[in-house]
Amino acid sequence: MNDPQHKHKLQDAIAKMQRDLSPERDLWPGITHAINTPARNEWHRTAALAASIVLVFGMSLYFSTRQSADSLQNSRIEEYIGVLQYEHQQTKQALLVQYENQPALYQEWEVQMKDLEQAEQVIFQALRDDPENLELLKILRQVQAKQIELLDAAFAPRLNTI
């Protein structure tokens, strides 16, 4: 590259390059919307999530002090799983209500949510067959957490705030 002819070609190519790059679309409407939109009230979502965690922790503490996990009857475990499901549905519904007047940033979230809900139902069925399987319970909690994360990503991504 020390050859003067190559240097001259490179300098010519640089000189011919476009100096200004314009975005493909007008960015100002999005910027003004972000500036004029009041900050989302994170407290409600945080409070709902904290309440769910406290309830789950309290229920697991309650069940673990009354009986060991090995000696729990199937009906108790099913009751516990039902409480987990109820709390998850309440949290999910609260988020949907919070985001109901807000357009989703991408439409595929509904398809992904249906897939996660189907996986959740399959795990529930497996838990009915094997209610003492703690690994299934962990997987269930992970799928439920993914549903909440999906809602947050579709409607309130952290990178979308100014």
N, C-alpha and C positions, 0 to 999 in steps of 0.2 A: 504494500500500500504506500510505500515511500516514493513510488513512481510519480513524477509530476503530472503525467497524463491522467492517471487515476484520480489524483487529487483534484484536478481541474474538472473532471466528469462529476465527481462527488459534489463539488461546490456548485456546479451548474444544476444538478438535481435538487440540491437544497434550495437554491434560488428560485426554482420553478414550483416549489411546494406551496400549497395554499396556506396562507397565514391565519385566516379566521375560520373557525368551525362553528356552525350554527346548529342548535338542536333540531331534531326532526319535527318537533311540535313545540307549541308555546308552553313554557314552564310556569309563567306567572300565575295563571289561575290556581294551580296546585299550591304555589307558595303563599298566595294571599289566603287561600282556604286554610292552610296550616297555621298561618299567623292569627287569623280571625276566629278559629275554632277554639273554644275554651278548653283548657286542659281537662282531660278525662278524669273522672273521679275514680281514682285507683282504690280509694278506701273501701268502696262497696265490694269490689272483686277480692281485695285482700282480706276483708272481714269474712266474706263467704268462704274463702279458701281456708282461712285460719279456723273458722268454726267447724268446717268439715274435718280438718286435721285433729282438732281437739276432740270432736265427737268420736272419730275413729280410734284415737288413742284412749279415750275414756272407755269406750266399749271394749277394746281389747284388754285394758287393765281390769275392767269389771269381770270379763269372762275368765281371764287368767287367774284372778284371785279366788273366784268361786270354785273353779275346777281346772285341772291341768288340761292342756290341749288334747292329750291322748284319750282322756276319759269324757270329753264333751259328747253329748248325744247328738245325733244327726240333726234333730230338730233345732237345737241350740245353734249349731253351726249354720244351718240354713237361715235361722233368724238373724244371725250376725251378718251373713252375706246379704240378706235382704236390707238390713240397715245400711250397709255400705252402698248398695245399689240406690237406695232411696236418697241418701245424702249426695251421691254423685249426680243423680238426676236433678236434685234441687240446685246444685252448684251450676250444672250445665244450663238449666233453664234460666237461672239468674243472669248468666252471661248472655244468653240469647236475647233476653229482654233488654239488657243493657245495650246490646248492639243492634236492636231491631230497626232503628231509623238510620243506620249507618250502612253504606254500601260495602260489600265485601271487596277486598283487594284482588281476589281471584276467585273465579266461580267453581273451580274444581274442589273446593273445600267440602261441598255437600257430598260429592262422590266419595271422598276420603272418609268423611264422617260415617257414611253408610257402611263402608268397609270395616271401620273400627267398631261400629255397633254390631255388625254381624259377628265379628271376632269375639266381642264381649258376650254375645248370646251363646256361642259355641263353648266358651269357657264356663259360662253358667251351667250349661248342660253337663259338662265334664265334672264340675264341682258337685252337681246333684248326684252323679254316679260315684264320686270319690270325695266326699265332703271334708275329709281330714287332710287332703293334699295341700300342704302349705305353698308348694311351688306354683300350683294353679292359682292360688289366692294372690301371690305376688304378681303373676302375669296379669291377672285381672286388674289389679291396681295400676300396673304399668299402662295397660290399654286405656283405662279410664283417664289417667294423667295425660296420655297422648290426645285424647278427645279435647281436654281443656286447653292443651297447648295449641291444637289445631284452631280452636275458636280464637284464641289470642292472636295467632299468626294471621288469620284471615281478616280480622277486624281491627286489631290494635297492635301491630308489630312495633317493637321497641325502636327500630331504626326509622320509623315514620314520624317520630316526634321531633320537634325543633326545640 
